[in-house]
């Protein structure tokens, strides 16, 4: 589904969200099920929900006395909260294994082919994750073969959807925002990117409704496989 009358978008570079867009954050459910039978999916969902909530809250709470914690710390806090909510006994060894699972997420099957098909456009990741989390994950899954750079919000000192985060991609690519395609499976992230001025693509895998708090993305697709046909080269 295209949210714009244009059938293609002429762009000079593509920027991708990582978690939920290129890498399946729900893939931790399989490990969760082995530890807590029948609870893996609920744990993965509650963990992800709280993880995102903490990024937004930490961004809002930033002050001279309240510092931002990085995504690794946020992820650990969110796991602890989710486990307690579900009444799951989180022993240190189990906690460590679950946190390690975030360093070994499965890529979506459509991720590498779509990235490859977008060559020779520059393709980068812009993520809430730390470089220490993102770089080994991209390397081990082969996604790094199709990337020109990995950018972390740590360089901006705040989380998405702050404009300061999206500006990192503009500064790195040295392009006008409208010449940059931004791709995310998170509706709020696609909205934030469009509000900033990017050409925004929302990968709506879950068939979720549009966000109401900001501008619509330029295009809505159900898989990354649809993306290359929408992108023309500048």
Secondary structure, DSSP 8 states (H G I E B T S, - for coil): -BSSS-S-EEESEEEE--BTTTEEGGGGHHHHHHHSTT-HHHHHHHHHHHHHHHHHHHHHH-SSS-----HHHHHHHHHHHHHHHHT----HHHHHHHHHHTTS-EE-HHHHHHHHHTTTSEEEEEESS-HHHHHHHHHHHTGGGG-SEEEEGGGTTS-TT-HHHHHHHHHHHTS-GGGEEEEES-HHHHHHHHHHT-EEEEE-TT-----SSS---SEEESSGGGTGGGEEE-
